[in-house]
Amino acid sequence: MTVATIIGVLLLMASTFVLRMSPEIFDSGYNVTTWSVVIAIWSAPVLLIAGLVIGWVGTVRNRRSLVVLGLVLAAVPVLASAGIIVMAG
């Protein structure tokens, strides 16, 4: 969990630029696609933080299933971002 937390903090620091630039997406207009991208951008740090908190709660309570759930939840935004980067070429 310590390594996951360090990686998570580094990813949160890297995501600040994307979060600050996300309102610029609406320059092309308001539509469903634009809102979907903004919601995805803003939910990634929330999922990352929630996953790390759940993982640490599982560590304190000595429940391996809760730790795994937290790590999977924290990995979802990371894997989604990597998939978008790969698909974008």
C-alpha positions in Angstrom: 0.0 0.0 0.0 2.9 2.3 0.6 4.1 2.0 -3.0 0.6 2.4 -4.3 0.2 5.6 -2.2 3.5 7.0 -3.5 2.5 6.3 -7.1 -1.0 7.7 -6.4 0.4 11.0 -5.0 2.6 11.3 -8.1 -0.3 10.7 -10.4 -2.4 13.3 -8.5 0.3 15.9 -8.9 0.5 15.1 -12.6 -3.3 15.4 -13.0 -3.5 19.0 -11.7 -2.6 20.4 -15.1 -5.3 18.3 -16.8 -7.8 19.4 -14.2 -6.9 23.1 -14.6 -7.2 22.8 -18.4 -10.5 20.9 -18.5 -12.8 23.9 -18.8 -11.1 24.7 -22.1 -12.9 21.6 -23.5 -16.1 23.6 -23.6 -14.7 26.1 -26.1 -16.1 23.8 -28.9 -19.6 23.9 -27.4 -21.7 21.9 -25.0 -22.7 18.4 -26.0 -22.8 14.9 -24.5 -19.3 14.0 -25.6 -17.8 17.1 -24.0 -19.6 16.5 -20.7 -18.5 12.8 -20.8 -14.8 13.8 -21.2 -15.1 16.4 -18.4 -16.8 13.9 -16.0 -14.1 11.3 -16.8 -11.3 13.8 -16.2 -12.8 14.9 -12.8 -13.7 11.5 -11.6 -10.2 10.0 -12.1 -8.6 11.7 -9.1 -11.7 11.0 -7.0 -11.6 7.3 -7.8 -7.8 7.3 -7.2 -8.2 8.9 -3.7 -11.2 6.7 -2.8 -9.3 3.6 -3.9 -6.3 4.5 -1.8 -8.4 5.3 1.3 -10.3 2.0 0.9 -7.0 0.2 0.6 -5.6 1.7 3.7 -8.8 0.9 5.6 -8.4 -2.7 4.5 -4.8 -2.7 5.6 -5.6 -1.4 9.1 -8.5 -3.9 9.5 -6.3 -6.7 8.1 -8.8 -7.5 5.3 -7.1 -8.6 2.1 -10.3 -8.3 0.0 -10.8 -4.7 1.0 -7.1 -3.9 0.1 -7.6 -5.6 -3.3 -10.8 -3.7 -3.9 -9.1 -0.4 -3.1 -6.1 -1.2 -5.4 -8.4 -2.1 -8.3 -10.5 1.0 -7.8 -7.3 3.1 -7.7 -6.0 1.4 -10.9 -9.1 2.1 -13.0 -8.3 5.7 -13.8 -4.6 4.8 -14.5 -5.6 2.0 -16.8 -8.2 4.1 -18.6 -5.6 6.9 -19.1 -3.1 4.5 -20.5 -5.7 3.0 -22.8 -6.6 6.5 -24.1 -3.0 7.3 -24.7 -2.4 4.0 -26.6 -5.6 4.5 -28.7 -4.7 8.1 -29.5 -1.5 6.9 -31.2 
